[in-house]
Amino acid sequence: MGRKRRKIIRKTVKPPPSVFLCPLCNHEAVMVIHEKDSEVARVVCGFCKVSKEVPWYPSYTPVDAYAAWYDIVTKEAEGVEARQG
């Protein structure tokens, strides 16, 4: 008698996203624009037009630049809400 064959299950790896969610307008419209050999990346929301330049390090990916932009934008939004209240 032979052995029972095992079913091979391959896991597919999802690529990192290229469009992100905006914390201000809640639309999935944030793009990270980085030109080669540049030390900054421009992160822009295509819906509400909020944009900032964030530093780009050699080990960065677009997700890292988005995270830095997210921190900057949410801190500014908290400051505006605190001044109004």
trRosetta pair geometry for C-beta under 8 A, 3 or more apart (Angstrom, degrees):
i j d omega theta_ij theta_ji phi_ij phi_ji
16 61 6.3 56 66 152 170 137
16 62 6.9 159 119 59 127 100
16 63 5.4 -94 -171 -40 136 123
17 20 6.2 121 110 -78 127 69
17 63 7.3 97 51 -85 80 97
18 31 7.4 12 153 -129 78 77
18 32 7.8 -121 -162 35 61 93
18 62 6.5 38 -126 89 57 165
19 28 5.7 74 134 160 108 92
19 29 6.8 -18 -169 -113 109 20
19 30 6.7 131 -168 61 58 54
19 31 6.3 -28 -109 -83 71 72
20 28 7.0 -141 126 -149 17 71
20 30 4.1 -46 69 70 91 113
20 31 7.9 173 22 -70 84 26
20 32 7.6 52 -1 -29 122 97
20 66 4.9 127 -36 -144 169 146
21 26 6.9 -5 -174 -147 101 44
21 27 7.4 174 -146 92 62 24
21 28 5.2 -39 -90 -97 66 70
21 30 6.8 -20 65 12 12 118
22 25 4.8 12 97 46 132 85
22 26 6.6 -88 75 -32 80 14
22 27 5.5 9 29 55 116 69
22 28 7.6 -165 0 -92 77 20
22 29 6.0 -22 -23 54 120 84
22 30 5.1 148 -72 -49 78 108
22 45 4.4 60 -101 -122 135 130
22 47 6.4 -135 9 46 154 115
22 48 6.3 159 159 23 159 116
22 50 7.1 127 -152 44 123 120
23 26 7.7 21 -152 -71 19 58
23 70 6.0 106 -23 -145 132 86
23 73 5.9 144 53 105 119 122
23 74 5.5 -39 120 -75 161 97
23 77 7.3 -135 116 0 113 156
24 45 7.1 -98 48 -39 112 172
24 48 5.7 -107 97 66 120 165
24 50 6.0 85 29 -10 151 154
24 73 6.5 -97 -38 167 110 124
24 77 6.5 -165 -96 -85 95 138
25 29 7.6 -25 80 41 125 122
25 45 6.6 132 26 168 122 145
25 47 5.1 -150 101 101 154 125
25 48 4.2 175 -36 -36 138 127
27 45 7.4 106 69 -171 103 108
27 46 7.9 -104 112 69 125 81
27 47 4.2 56 65 -12 151 163
27 48 7.5 152 31 -18 120 92
29 45 5.5 71 97 -168 97 70
29 46 4.0 -117 173 50 109 93
29 47 4.2 113 54 -19 160 98
29 48 8.0 131 77 8 131 71
30 43 6.4 12 -177 179 103 93
30 44 7.1 171 -148 89 59 35
30 45 5.0 -32 -91 -96 77 70
30 46 7.4 -154 -78 2 26 78
30 66 6.5 106 125 -130 130 109
30 69 7.6 169 -172 103 133 143
31 43 7.4 -180 89 -149 43 53
31 44 5.7 -14 58 62 87 85
31 46 6.5 55 -5 -40 108 106
32 41 5.7 6 -173 164 94 128
32 42 7.7 151 -160 81 47 45
32 43 5.3 -17 -105 -103 70 81
32 62 4.0 164 59 -147 147 96
32 65 4.8 113 -141 85 133 130
32 66 5.8 -91 -61 -56 124 87
32 69 7.9 -159 -98 -7 95 144
33 41 6.5 158 77 -171 46 75
33 42 4.6 -19 64 65 105 94
33 43 7.5 -176 21 -80 73 32
33 44 6.7 12 -1 8 116 109
34 38 6.4 -166 -169 65 70 116
34 41 4.0 -33 -84 -112 97 100
34 42 7.6 176 -73 24 49 63
34 56 5.6 125 -131 -110 124 155
34 62 7.3 -145 0 -90 123 80
34 65 6.9 -156 -57 -54 124 165
35 38 4.4 71 71 -13 87 136
38 41 7.4 126 101 -73 115 54
38 56 6.5 53 102 49 79 141
39 55 6.6 -28 157 -149 83 75
39 56 5.8 180 -179 54 31 87
40 53 4.6 13 175 179 130 111
40 54 6.7 148 -157 73 77 32
40 55 6.1 -59 -104 -110 67 37
40 56 5.7 152 -128 1 10 99
41 53 7.1 156 75 -155 36 64
41 54 5.6 -24 61 63 88 85
41 55 7.8 27 16 119 82 13
41 56 4.4 104 -28 -68 97 118
41 60 7.4 -137 -20 123 141 147
41 62 7.8 -175 -172 -117 154 63
41 65 4.3 -40 79 -137 150 148
42 51 6.2 10 -178 -175 95 113
42 52 7.7 177 -148 91 58 32
42 53 5.4 -35 -96 -98 68 75
43 51 6.6 172 87 -147 50 64
43 52 5.8 -9 56 60 96 76
43 53 7.7 157 15 -103 74 25
43 54 6.0 21 -6 2 118 116
43 65 5.9 179 -66 143 117 101
43 66 6.2 149 -130 -101 136 55
43 69 3.8 -69 73 -84 161 159
44 49 7.3 -19 -169 -147 94 43
44 50 7.5 167 -150 86 49 45
44 51 4.1 -5 -104 -102 79 109
45 48 5.0 1 108 50 134 82
45 49 6.4 -75 78 -20 85 11
45 50 4.7 30 23 46 121 83
45 51 7.0 -144 19 -66 66 65
46 49 7.7 21 -155 -76 17 54
50 73 6.3 80 148 -124 141 127
52 69 5.5 161 62 -132 116 92
52 72 5.6 -148 126 102 173 147
52 73 6.9 -150 -6 -62 137 90
54 65 5.3 151 77 -156 131 80
54 68 4.4 128 -163 104 143 126
54 69 5.2 -104 -39 -64 139 79
54 72 7.0 -154 -90 -9 106 143
55 68 7.2 -110 46 174 72 165
56 60 5.3 -126 -157 51 67 151
56 65 6.3 -6 -98 -90 86 118
57 60 4.8 116 56 -28 71 105
57 64 7.9 -72 44 127 97 146
59 64 7.9 73 110 -21 74 173
60 64 4.3 -132 -146 76 82 137
60 65 5.9 76 172 -47 130 87
61 64 5.3 104 49 3 63 100
61 65 7.6 -130 98 0 37 88
62 65 5.6 -55 -148 39 39 111
62 66 6.2 43 153 -22 70 105
63 66 5.6 -53 -148 36 32 114
63 67 6.4 35 152 -23 64 104
64 67 5.7 -51 -149 32 32 113
64 68 6.7 31 153 -16 64 102
65 68 5.8 -52 -151 36 34 111
65 69 6.3 34 151 -17 65 107
66 69 5.6 -57 -147 40 32 112
66 70 6.1 40 152 -27 67 105
67 70 5.5 -48 -144 31 30 116
67 71 6.7 33 155 -19 61 101
68 71 5.9 -53 -154 32 31 111
68 72 6.7 29 150 -17 64 106
69 72 5.7 -58 -151 37 34 111
69 73 6.1 26 157 -15 70 110
70 73 6.0 -58 -142 40 27 106
70 74 6.1 18 163 -13 64 112
71 74 6.3 -60 -141 40 24 103
71 75 6.3 23 161 -18 62 110
72 75 6.1 -62 -151 36 25 108
72 76 6.5 21 155 -16 63 108
73 76 5.8 -57 -150 37 31 110
73 77 6.3 31 153 -20 66 107
74 77 5.5 -50 -144 36 36 113
74 78 6.4 40 154 -22 65 102
75 78 5.7 -51 -150 33 33 113
75 79 6.6 35 151 -21 63 104
76 79 5.6 -53 -151 33 34 114
76 80 6.6 34 152 -19 66 102
77 80 5.8 -51 -149 34 34 110
77 81 6.5 30 154 -15 65 107
78 81 5.8 -58 -149 40 32 109
78 82 6.2 33 154 -22 66 108
79 82 5.7 -54 -145 35 30 112
79 83 6.5 29 157 -19 64 106
80 83 6.0 -56 -149 34 30 109
80 84 6.5 26 155 -18 64 108
81 84 5.9 -57 -147 36 33 109
81 85 6.3 21 160 -13 66 114
82 85 6.2 -65 -145 41 27 106
